[in-house]
Amino acid sequence: MRIYHQIDDFTRLTNAVVTSGTFDGVHLGHQKILARLKDVAEKSGGETVVITYWPHPRLLLKPEDTSLKLLNTFEEKAELLKEQGIQHLLRIPFTKEFSQLTSKEFISSILIDKIGTKKLVIGYDHRFGNNREGSFEQLKLSAPTYGFEVEEIARQDVDHVTVSSSKIRKALEEADLETASHLLGRKYSLSGRVVKGDKLGRVLGYPTANIELDSRLKLIPSDGIYAVTILYEHTLYKGMLYIGNRPTVDGSKRVIEVNLFDFAKEIYGETLTVYFHQLIRLDSKFQDLEALKTQLGLDKLEALRLLSVK
């Protein structure tokens, strides 16, 4: 897959089959669109193009709202789209100037002049252009004039629930990993670099790797203890992960710490990817370190049980 970080890097195609959106999560609803995109391209001899935007449009349009957290960093999104078999990924910087393009200007200057769109495949709620004025109906009206076809994919439901990035974010914020995994079509994950901590876990007999995330915008699930698997140097390890401010020792900072089972390497500065399987318990304050140590032993047994369930 080729990645372009601005529109001028893109070389116009003769038969581009295109979709557009933020694609945060690349969830089951997105995957339905991408599958149709590939099907159309294969049948018409075209090439698949995904247009996405960075930063997320809401960060520019609603700067006062600091609550938005994302399911993917751009790098994670790109890897997921590559796994879906997309040929071209165009990242358009979402600037104030770009946000003011009218829907007609977006169609003519971006879709047609810059990309060479012959077929556009979009989701059921897709809007574009200044103030989200553009719609599927407008695209259908414009298509004959500009010489392209447009197809709308109906909303994707899973067990009568419409799949959306916002619903997945809400599930993760409520530690509902079952719903999040179901709508994503995979385990939620986060990646980060291992940094030095105060080594309290080692004192308790459960040494942990403190993880510093790659992006401040990455969504961190609700505080608690989780059964996880950890990818390190192409090997998957079982473990348990803690998110919280360590109330038992009056911690003042939210941390992410993972205990890898049957693992004894020094990995400071290395990158780990953690896959969330299930919540073991919510965060809580214990009477003393001995009580916490006893609970950690029970947590490990529960993590091993949960991770052994097929």
Residue frames as qw, qx, qy, qz and C-alpha x, y, z in Angstrom:
[[0.000, 0.888, 0.461, 0.000, 0.00, 0.00, 0.00],
 [0.400, 0.323, -0.012, 0.858, 1.28, 3.44, -0.92],
 [0.267, -0.760, -0.465, 0.368, 0.76, 6.26, 1.58],
 [0.288, 0.527, 0.150, 0.786, 0.55, 9.93, 0.56],
 [0.330, -0.453, -0.521, 0.644, 0.74, 12.60, 3.26],
 [0.167, 0.567, 0.113, -0.799, -0.67, 15.45, 1.17],
 [0.687, 0.585, 0.362, -0.234, -2.75, 15.80, -1.96],
 [0.361, 0.828, -0.355, -0.241, 0.11, 17.07, -4.14],
 [0.290, -0.443, 0.843, 0.089, 2.04, 13.82, -3.55],
 [0.672, 0.262, 0.670, -0.172, -0.72, 11.85, -5.26],
 [0.008, 0.235, -0.661, -0.713, -0.39, 10.98, -8.96],
 [0.653, 0.226, 0.097, -0.716, -3.78, 11.00, -10.68],
 [0.415, -0.016, 0.906, 0.083, -5.07, 7.54, -11.59],
 [0.253, 0.033, -0.605, -0.754, -6.97, 6.55, -14.71],
 [0.632, -0.340, -0.568, -0.403, -9.51, 4.40, -12.85],
 [0.049, 0.223, -0.684, 0.693, -9.66, 5.26, -9.14],
 [0.565, -0.501, -0.602, -0.259, -12.24, 3.52, -6.95],
 [0.146, 0.371, -0.403, 0.824, -12.48, 5.78, -3.93],
 [0.490, -0.695, -0.525, -0.041, -13.91, 6.04, -0.45],
 [0.161, 0.527, -0.253, 0.795, -13.50, 8.85, 2.06],
 [0.641, -0.681, -0.241, -0.258, -13.80, 9.25, 5.82],
 [0.248, -0.767, 0.515, -0.292, -11.95, 9.35, 9.14],
 [0.843, 0.110, -0.525, -0.034, -12.06, 5.53, 9.50],
 [0.178, -0.561, 0.634, -0.502, -11.25, 5.70, 13.22],
 [0.693, -0.184, 0.610, -0.337, -11.08, 2.10, 14.40],
 [0.379, 0.283, -0.760, -0.446, -11.42, 0.49, 10.94],
 [0.489, -0.024, 0.726, -0.483, -14.35, -1.36, 12.55],
 [0.422, 0.245, 0.865, 0.112, -16.81, -3.82, 11.03],
 [0.379, 0.813, 0.340, -0.280, -18.84, -1.04, 9.43],
 [0.078, 0.795, -0.436, -0.414, -15.73, 0.37, 7.78],
 [0.339, -0.244, 0.872, 0.254, -14.68, -3.11, 6.70],
 [0.530, 0.535, 0.651, -0.090, -17.98, -3.53, 4.86],
 [0.318, 0.901, -0.039, -0.292, -17.23, -0.39, 2.83],
 [0.118, -0.670, 0.669, 0.299, -13.65, -1.48, 2.17],
 [0.517, 0.050, 0.847, 0.112, -14.75, -4.94, 1.01],
 [0.521, 0.728, 0.431, -0.109, -17.17, -3.38, -1.48],
 [0.095, 0.888, -0.308, -0.329, -14.45, -0.95, -2.61],
 [0.286, -0.418, 0.815, 0.282, -12.12, -3.85, -3.42],
 [0.553, 0.344, 0.759, 0.002, -14.89, -5.79, -5.16],
 [0.421, 0.863, 0.175, -0.219, -15.73, -2.85, -7.44],
 [0.016, -0.799, 0.513, 0.313, -12.04, -2.25, -8.22],
 [0.440, -0.187, 0.856, 0.199, -11.42, -5.89, -9.10],
 [0.543, 0.527, 0.653, -0.025, -14.42, -6.04, -11.42],
 [0.357, 0.922, 0.115, -0.100, -13.57, -2.77, -13.19],
 [0.777, 0.276, -0.045, 0.564, -9.79, -3.11, -13.29],
 [0.040, -0.897, 0.053, -0.437, -9.43, -0.07, -11.05],
 [0.486, 0.163, -0.590, 0.624, -7.27, 0.80, -8.05],
 [0.466, -0.726, -0.505, 0.033, -8.55, 1.29, -4.52],
 [0.235, 0.406, -0.232, 0.852, -8.04, 4.67, -2.84],
 [0.427, -0.698, -0.543, 0.189, -8.93, 5.59, 0.74],
 [0.125, 0.609, -0.100, 0.777, -9.01, 9.30, 1.58],
 [0.561, -0.618, -0.493, 0.245, -8.67, 10.07, 5.26],
 [0.034, 0.863, -0.032, 0.503, -8.01, 13.20, 7.26],
 [0.716, -0.360, -0.340, 0.492, -5.48, 14.11, 9.92],
 [0.102, -0.028, 0.829, -0.549, -5.93, 15.50, 12.44],
 [0.042, 0.513, 0.857, -0.014, -9.46, 14.34, 13.11],
 [0.032, 0.563, 0.342, 0.752, -11.81, 17.10, 11.81],
 [0.483, -0.774, -0.399, -0.091, -13.42, 17.55, 15.23],
 [0.631, -0.399, -0.138, 0.651, -10.11, 18.69, 16.69],
 [0.244, 0.101, 0.218, 0.940, -10.10, 21.66, 14.30],
 [0.231, -0.517, -0.489, -0.664, -13.80, 22.41, 14.13],
 [0.613, -0.717, -0.208, -0.259, -14.41, 22.14, 17.90],
 [0.479, 0.426, -0.538, 0.548, -11.10, 23.08, 19.55],
 [0.373, -0.496, 0.368, -0.692, -12.87, 23.83, 22.84],
 [0.942, -0.170, 0.030, -0.289, -13.90, 20.17, 23.12],
 [0.090, 0.635, -0.762, 0.087, -10.87, 18.35, 24.54],
 [0.747, -0.173, 0.534, -0.355, -12.75, 15.12, 25.25],
 [0.859, 0.426, -0.173, -0.225, -12.16, 13.40, 21.91],
 [0.422, -0.493, 0.748, 0.134, -9.93, 10.34, 22.09],
 [0.637, 0.453, -0.432, -0.450, -9.22, 8.15, 19.08],
 [0.963, -0.092, 0.227, -0.108, -9.29, 4.40, 18.60],
 [0.863, 0.216, 0.143, 0.434, -6.25, 4.53, 16.31],
 [0.226, -0.663, 0.283, 0.655, -3.14, 6.57, 15.77],
 [0.573, 0.650, -0.245, -0.435, -2.60, 7.31, 12.09],
 [0.124, 0.476, -0.863, -0.111, 0.09, 4.60, 11.96],
 [0.378, 0.075, 0.883, -0.269, -2.30, 2.01, 13.42],
 [0.607, 0.566, 0.265, -0.491, -5.01, 3.05, 10.99],
 [0.408, 0.653, -0.528, -0.359, -2.63, 2.75, 8.05],
 [0.065, -0.279, 0.958, -0.015, -1.60, -0.76, 9.12],
 [0.488, 0.293, 0.729, -0.381, -5.23, -1.86, 9.46],
 [0.584, 0.661, 0.000, -0.471, -6.08, -0.48, 6.02],
 [0.216, 0.554, -0.769, -0.234, -3.07, -2.28, 4.58],
 [0.275, -0.043, 0.945, -0.175, -4.35, -5.51, 6.12],
 [0.568, 0.504, 0.473, -0.447, -7.67, -4.87, 4.36],
 [0.627, 0.228, 0.590, 0.455, -5.85, -4.86, 1.00],
 [0.221, 0.939, 0.164, -0.206, -6.14, -1.16, 0.15],
 [0.761, 0.334, 0.136, 0.540, -3.70, 0.01, -2.56],
 [0.263, 0.450, -0.049, 0.852, -3.54, 3.79, -1.96],
 [0.375, -0.715, -0.505, 0.306, -4.00, 5.73, 1.29],
 [0.243, 0.553, 0.067, 0.794, -4.21, 9.50, 0.92],
 [0.383, -0.592, -0.494, 0.509, -3.93, 11.49, 4.15],
 [0.156, 0.704, 0.213, 0.660, -5.21, 15.01, 3.59],
 [0.258, -0.092, -0.484, 0.831, -4.17, 17.52, 6.27],
 [0.131, -0.760, -0.618, -0.157, -7.43, 18.83, 7.75],
 [0.286, -0.076, -0.141, 0.945, -6.71, 22.55, 7.88],
 [0.207, 0.587, 0.391, -0.678, -9.01, 25.56, 8.20],
 [0.252, 0.445, -0.442, -0.737, -8.54, 26.25, 4.49],
 [0.162, -0.012, -0.942, -0.295, -9.46, 22.69, 3.54],
 [0.071, 0.410, 0.820, -0.392, -12.51, 22.74, 5.84],
 [0.254, 0.578, 0.158, -0.759, -13.88, 25.72, 3.89],
 [0.049, 0.097, -0.781, -0.615, -13.97, 23.91, 0.55],
 [0.686, 0.123, 0.111, -0.709, -17.54, 23.66, -0.70],
 [0.771, 0.042, 0.631, -0.077, -18.88, 20.24, -1.59],
 [0.719, 0.688, 0.095, -0.031, -18.72, 21.11, -5.30],
 [0.155, 0.845, -0.510, 0.052, -15.09, 22.23, -4.96],
 [0.547, -0.391, 0.735, -0.090, -14.25, 18.99, -3.15],
 [0.830, 0.326, 0.449, -0.055, -15.81, 16.93, -5.94],
 [0.612, 0.788, -0.036, 0.054, -14.18, 18.83, -8.80],
 [0.139, 0.843, -0.494, 0.161, -10.74, 19.67, -7.40],
 [0.408, -0.465, 0.763, -0.186, -10.06, 16.64, -5.17],
 [0.768, 0.117, 0.610, -0.158, -12.12, 13.68, -6.39],
 [0.748, 0.629, 0.212, 0.011, -11.88, 14.42, -10.11],
 [0.360, 0.880, -0.292, 0.109, -8.87, 16.64, -10.88],
 [0.183, -0.702, 0.663, -0.181, -6.43, 15.29, -8.28],
 [0.567, -0.210, 0.779, -0.166, -7.47, 11.64, -7.93],
 [0.322, 0.210, -0.729, -0.567, -9.28, 10.66, -11.10],
 [0.425, 0.072, 0.776, -0.460, -12.30, 9.11, -9.40],
 [0.337, -0.007, -0.716, -0.611, -14.41, 6.79, -11.56],
 [0.617, -0.452, -0.605, -0.222, -16.40, 5.16, -8.73],
 [0.103, -0.433, 0.492, -0.749, -17.09, 6.50, -5.26],
 [0.619, -0.353, -0.700, -0.049, -18.22, 4.15, -2.48],
 [0.069, -0.428, 0.384, -0.815, -19.41, 5.83, 0.73],
 [0.116, -0.229, -0.879, 0.403, -21.05, 4.96, 4.03],
 [0.075, -0.673, -0.707, -0.206, -24.71, 5.68, 4.76],
 [0.258, -0.889, -0.287, 0.248, -24.03, 8.79, 6.88],
 [0.604, -0.029, 0.166, 0.779, -21.20, 10.31, 4.85],
 [0.110, 0.967, 0.215, -0.081, -21.09, 14.12, 4.70],
 [0.653, -0.036, 0.157, 0.740, -18.43, 16.37, 3.20],
 [0.215, 0.607, 0.243, 0.726, -17.60, 19.95, 2.27],
 [0.023, 0.253, -0.319, 0.913, -17.95, 23.19, 4.23],
 [0.499, -0.116, 0.381, -0.770, -20.41, 22.77, 7.15],
 [0.320, 0.048, 0.946, -0.028, -20.95, 19.13, 6.04],
 [0.505, 0.424, 0.038, -0.751, -23.21, 20.41, 3.25],
 [0.420, 0.325, -0.728, -0.434, -22.41, 17.59, 0.83],
 [0.711, -0.048, 0.560, -0.422, -24.57, 14.46, 0.81],
 [0.464, 0.057, 0.847, 0.252, -25.19, 11.26, -1.13],
 [0.433, 0.745, 0.494, -0.117, -28.03, 12.98, -2.99],
 [0.127, 0.904, -0.214, -0.348, -25.70, 15.77, -4.15],
 [0.317, -0.420, 0.776, 0.347, -23.10, 13.25, -5.24],
 [0.513, 0.363, 0.771, 0.101, -25.72, 11.43, -7.34],
 [0.345, 0.889, 0.237, -0.189, -26.70, 14.69, -9.01],
 [0.028, -0.849, 0.420, 0.318, -23.06, 15.63, -9.69],
 [0.674, -0.189, 0.680, 0.217, -21.93, 12.21, -10.92],
 [0.673, 0.566, 0.436, 0.191, -23.13, 12.47, -14.57],
 [0.181, 0.980, -0.081, -0.016, -21.59, 15.92, -14.95],
 [0.192, -0.785, 0.586, 0.050, -18.16, 14.81, -13.75],
 [0.709, 0.377, -0.566, -0.188, -18.22, 11.31, -15.21],
 [0.096, 0.251, -0.901, 0.339, -18.15, 9.11, -12.11],
 [0.635, -0.386, -0.584, -0.327, -20.51, 6.70, -10.37],
 [0.170, -0.413, 0.578, -0.683, -21.44, 6.72, -6.70],
 [0.667, -0.259, -0.681, -0.157, -22.68, 3.95, -4.43],
 [0.363, -0.558, 0.390, -0.637, -23.90, 4.21, -0.85],
 [0.439, -0.004, -0.885, 0.153, -23.37, 1.31, 1.57],
 [0.589, -0.626, -0.301, -0.413, -26.24, 0.76, 3.98],
 [0.334, -0.683, 0.500, -0.416, -25.48, 1.02, 7.68],
 [0.575, 0.170, -0.796, 0.088, -23.78, -2.03, 9.12],
 [0.661, -0.515, 0.184, -0.514, -25.56, -3.63, 12.06],
 [0.399, 0.197, -0.872, 0.203, -24.16, -6.30, 14.38],
 [0.242, -0.372, -0.841, 0.308, -26.82, -8.00, 16.53],
 [0.050, -0.830, -0.516, -0.205, -29.17, -5.08, 15.77],
 [0.354, -0.797, -0.024, 0.489, -26.61, -2.50, 16.92],
 [0.543, 0.823, -0.012, 0.170, -25.33, 0.00, 14.34],
 [0.784, -0.165, -0.035, 0.598, -21.54, -0.07, 14.33],
 [0.170, 0.931, -0.005, 0.322, -19.90, 3.29, 14.97],
 [0.509, 0.333, -0.465, 0.643, -16.61, 4.60, 16.32],
 [0.276, -0.501, 0.270, -0.774, -18.44, 6.56, 19.03],
 [0.883, -0.312, -0.076, -0.343, -20.19, 3.44, 20.34],
 [0.860, 0.102, -0.364, 0.341, -16.86, 1.62, 20.50],
 [0.206, 0.464, -0.387, 0.770, -15.25, 4.53, 22.36],
 [0.576, -0.472, 0.132, -0.654, -18.12, 4.55, 24.87],
 [0.957, -0.156, -0.231, -0.077, -17.79, 0.79, 25.43],
 [0.687, 0.237, -0.405, 0.555, -14.06, 1.10, 26.12],
 [0.052, -0.492, 0.305, -0.814, -14.60, 4.00, 28.50],
 [0.739, -0.365, 0.146, -0.547, -17.02, 1.77, 30.42],
 [0.238, -0.418, 0.875, -0.052, -14.62, -1.23, 30.36],
 [0.824, 0.272, 0.372, -0.331, -17.10, -3.14, 28.16],
 [0.117, -0.496, 0.736, 0.446, -14.48, -5.01, 26.15],
 [0.460, 0.248, 0.850, 0.063, -16.94, -7.58, 24.88],
 [0.408, 0.817, 0.355, -0.202, -18.97, -4.96, 23.02],
 [0.037, 0.838, -0.366, -0.403, -15.87, -3.11, 21.80],
 [0.302, -0.294, 0.848, 0.321, -14.25, -6.27, 20.42],
 [0.485, 0.453, 0.747, -0.040, -17.56, -7.35, 18.84],
 [0.359, 0.884, 0.198, -0.223, -17.97, -4.08, 16.94],
 [0.052, -0.771, 0.524, 0.358, -14.29, -3.74, 16.02],
 [0.917, 0.330, -0.186, -0.122, -14.05, -7.32, 14.78],
 [0.694, 0.274, -0.483, 0.459, -10.85, -7.77, 16.81],
 [0.580, -0.576, -0.368, 0.443, -9.32, -7.05, 20.21],
 [0.041, 0.988, -0.027, 0.149, -8.71, -3.41, 21.04],
 [0.825, -0.058, -0.104, 0.552, -5.00, -2.61, 21.29],
 [0.026, -0.993, 0.116, -0.003, -2.57, 0.10, 22.23],
 [0.830, 0.219, -0.141, 0.493, 1.17, 0.45, 21.63],
 [0.169, -0.964, 0.140, -0.152, 3.83, 2.34, 23.50],
 [0.506, 0.524, -0.560, 0.396, 7.40, 2.53, 24.67],
 [0.766, -0.467, -0.394, 0.198, 8.55, 0.94, 27.93],
 [0.097, 0.746, -0.274, 0.599, 9.79, 3.62, 30.35],
 [0.384, 0.047, -0.745, 0.544, 11.25, 3.42, 33.85],
 [0.514, -0.683, -0.292, -0.428, 8.89, 3.49, 36.83],
 [0.311, -0.696, 0.477, -0.438, 9.43, 3.26, 40.59],
 [0.438, 0.233, -0.868, 0.036, 9.68, -0.57, 40.47],
 [0.540, -0.230, 0.472, -0.658, 6.90, -1.09, 43.01],
 [0.908, 0.139, -0.163, -0.361, 5.65, -4.08, 41.02],
 [0.614, 0.379, -0.654, 0.227, 9.01, -5.74, 41.38],
 [0.132, -0.334, 0.664, -0.656, 8.87, -5.25, 45.17],
 [0.727, -0.028, 0.294, -0.621, 5.44, -6.90, 45.21],
 [0.518, -0.109, 0.841, 0.112, 6.67, -9.83, 43.14],
 [0.559, 0.619, 0.547, 0.070, 4.86, -8.76, 39.96],
 [0.293, -0.386, 0.268, 0.833, 7.35, -6.69, 37.92],
 [0.457, 0.752, 0.456, -0.131, 5.65, -4.42, 35.41],
 [0.414, 0.141, 0.343, 0.831, 6.62, -2.58, 32.25],
 [0.104, 0.690, 0.310, -0.645, 5.41, 1.01, 32.37],
 [0.462, 0.417, 0.596, 0.508, 4.02, 1.99, 28.97],
 [0.026, 0.559, 0.020, -0.829, 4.21, 5.48, 27.52],
 [0.611, 0.582, 0.534, -0.050, 1.74, 5.84, 24.65],
 [0.483, 0.161, 0.417, 0.753, 2.71, 7.00, 21.17],
 [0.041, -0.462, -0.333, -0.821, -0.08, 9.61, 21.09],
 [0.102, 0.076, 0.548, -0.827, -1.90, 11.75, 23.66],
 [0.567, 0.085, -0.144, -0.806, -5.08, 11.30, 21.59],
 [0.445, 0.030, -0.884, -0.141, -5.14, 7.50, 21.89],
 [0.685, -0.458, -0.068, -0.563, -8.12, 6.28, 23.89],
 [0.141, 0.250, -0.879, 0.380, -7.18, 4.52, 27.13],
 [0.540, -0.419, -0.675, -0.277, -9.87, 2.18, 28.51],
 [0.538, -0.739, -0.029, -0.403, -11.41, 2.67, 31.94],
 [0.087, -0.600, 0.707, -0.364, -9.22, 2.26, 35.05],
 [0.915, -0.187, 0.183, -0.307, -8.87, -1.33, 36.20],
 [0.373, -0.415, 0.812, 0.172, -7.04, -4.64, 35.87],
 [0.760, 0.447, -0.134, -0.453, -7.28, -6.42, 32.52],
 [0.786, -0.076, 0.572, 0.221, -6.38, -9.82, 31.11],
 [0.384, 0.823, -0.234, -0.348, -4.21, -9.05, 28.08],
 [0.883, 0.096, 0.230, 0.398, -1.82, -10.49, 25.56],
 [0.115, -0.886, 0.228, 0.387, 1.33, -8.58, 24.70],
 [0.836, 0.490, 0.064, 0.238, 3.22, -8.60, 21.42],
 [0.260, -0.858, 0.383, 0.223, 6.98, -8.16, 21.77],
 [0.016, -0.546, 0.759, 0.354, 9.47, -8.97, 18.99],
 [0.576, 0.152, -0.622, -0.507, 6.93, -11.11, 17.08],
 [0.341, -0.121, -0.909, 0.205, 6.11, -13.22, 20.15],
 [0.482, -0.543, -0.212, -0.654, 2.78, -13.07, 22.00],
 [0.243, 0.060, -0.793, 0.555, 2.86, -13.25, 25.80],
 [0.424, -0.672, -0.578, -0.188, 0.05, -13.56, 28.33],
 [0.297, 0.078, -0.411, 0.858, -0.23, -10.99, 31.06],
 [0.163, -0.794, -0.574, 0.115, -2.30, -8.59, 33.13],
 [0.285, 0.392, 0.069, 0.872, -2.41, -4.84, 32.73],
 [0.235, -0.651, -0.528, 0.493, -3.20, -2.09, 35.21],
 [0.143, 0.537, 0.222, 0.801, -4.63, 1.34, 34.38],
 [0.441, -0.811, -0.381, -0.055, -5.07, 3.85, 37.17],
 [0.078, 0.824, -0.285, 0.484, -3.40, 6.22, 39.63],
 [0.603, 0.049, -0.701, 0.378, -2.40, 3.54, 42.20],
 [0.420, -0.716, -0.056, -0.555, -4.60, 4.69, 45.11],
 [0.871, -0.396, -0.248, 0.153, -3.04, 2.22, 47.57],
 [0.645, -0.171, -0.072, 0.741, 0.22, 4.22, 47.49],
 [0.015, 0.845, 0.229, -0.483, -1.53, 7.59, 46.99],
 [0.502, 0.105, 0.487, 0.707, -0.40, 7.88, 43.40],
 [0.137, 0.673, 0.159, -0.709, -0.98, 11.20, 41.70],
 [0.262, 0.492, -0.527, -0.642, -0.51, 10.20, 38.07],
 [0.900, 0.224, 0.197, -0.319, -2.46, 7.82, 35.85],
 [0.123, -0.535, 0.794, 0.262, -0.21, 4.99, 34.69],
 [0.908, 0.241, -0.168, -0.298, -0.37, 2.01, 32.36],
 [0.205, -0.561, 0.799, -0.074, 1.61, -0.97, 33.68],
 [0.896, 0.148, -0.269, -0.320, 1.72, -4.48, 32.28],
 [0.514, -0.466, 0.716, -0.081, 2.97, -7.66, 33.96],
 [0.674, 0.384, -0.546, -0.315, 4.14, -10.17, 31.33],
 [0.887, -0.308, 0.296, -0.174, 3.85, -13.74, 32.57],
 [0.896, -0.044, 0.313, 0.312, 6.94, -15.97, 32.30],
 [0.490, 0.759, 0.025, 0.427, 9.09, -13.07, 31.11],
 [0.646, -0.645, -0.058, 0.403, 12.34, -11.79, 32.62],
 [0.593, 0.333, 0.168, 0.714, 13.99, -9.52, 30.03],
 [0.148, -0.601, -0.141, 0.773, 14.97, -5.87, 30.51],
 [0.386, 0.521, 0.612, 0.453, 13.04, -4.02, 27.80],
 [0.075, -0.767, -0.176, 0.613, 13.37, -0.32, 28.60],
 [0.074, 0.542, -0.387, -0.742, 12.98, 1.72, 25.43],
 [0.079, 0.080, 0.916, 0.386, 11.34, -1.16, 23.55],
 [0.487, -0.001, -0.135, -0.863, 7.83, -1.02, 22.07],
 [0.176, 0.155, 0.955, -0.182, 5.01, -3.28, 23.22],
 [0.446, -0.154, -0.386, -0.793, 1.56, -3.77, 21.73],
 [0.200, 0.050, 0.833, -0.513, -1.11, -4.78, 24.23],
 [0.395, -0.222, -0.655, -0.604, -4.37, -6.52, 23.25],
 [0.387, -0.165, 0.503, -0.755, -7.27, -6.20, 25.69],
 [0.288, -0.128, -0.926, -0.206, -9.20, -9.42, 26.32],
 [0.481, -0.629, -0.564, -0.233, -11.35, -8.87, 29.40],
 [0.211, -0.672, 0.312, -0.638, -11.72, -6.75, 32.53],
 [0.505, -0.079, -0.801, 0.311, -10.72, -8.61, 35.70],
 [0.316, -0.702, -0.541, 0.339, -11.78, -5.93, 38.20],
 [0.100, 0.922, 0.088, 0.363, -12.07, -2.19, 38.59],
 [0.387, 0.400, -0.466, 0.688, -9.33, -0.22, 40.33],
 [0.612, -0.720, -0.261, -0.197, -9.58, -0.03, 44.12],
 [0.014, 0.713, -0.520, 0.470, -7.60, 1.05, 47.17],
 [0.810, -0.180, -0.549, 0.099, -6.24, -1.64, 49.52],
 [0.600, -0.797, -0.071, 0.021, -5.44, -1.42, 53.21],
 [0.371, -0.740, 0.487, 0.280, -1.74, -2.00, 52.67],
 [0.337, 0.578, -0.656, -0.348, 0.81, -3.42, 50.21],
 [0.196, -0.128, 0.968, -0.093, 0.42, -6.94, 51.59],
 [0.538, 0.451, 0.582, -0.409, -3.29, -6.90, 50.82],
 [0.486, 0.707, -0.235, -0.456, -2.52, -5.58, 47.33],
 [0.071, 0.459, -0.868, -0.175, 0.05, -8.34, 46.80],
 [0.395, 0.129, 0.881, -0.226, -2.51, -10.97, 47.81],
 [0.567, 0.625, 0.297, -0.447, -5.04, -9.53, 45.35],
 [0.312, 0.675, -0.534, -0.403, -2.45, -9.48, 42.54],
 [0.172, -0.198, 0.964, 0.047, -1.98, -13.21, 43.02],
 [0.469, 0.439, 0.707, -0.294, -5.72, -13.72, 42.58],
 [0.419, 0.750, -0.074, -0.507, -5.72, -11.38, 39.56],
 [0.093, 0.512, -0.782, -0.343, -3.02, -13.43, 37.88],
 [0.303, 0.100, 0.946, -0.063, -4.97, -16.65, 38.37],
 [0.467, 0.641, 0.466, -0.393, -8.07, -15.01, 36.92],
 [0.287, 0.728, -0.374, -0.498, -6.11, -13.60, 33.97],
 [0.060, -0.297, 0.925, 0.229, -4.72, -17.05, 33.18],
 [0.390, 0.348, 0.826, -0.210, -8.21, -18.52, 33.37],
 [0.431, 0.744, 0.194, -0.472, -9.70, -15.89, 31.09],
 [0.214, 0.683, -0.551, -0.429, -6.86, -16.16, 28.57],
 [0.193, -0.149, 0.963, 0.116, -7.24, -19.95, 28.42],
 [0.521, 0.481, 0.594, -0.381, -10.91, -19.70, 27.46],
 [0.308, 0.088, 0.673, 0.667, -11.35, -20.25, 23.74]]
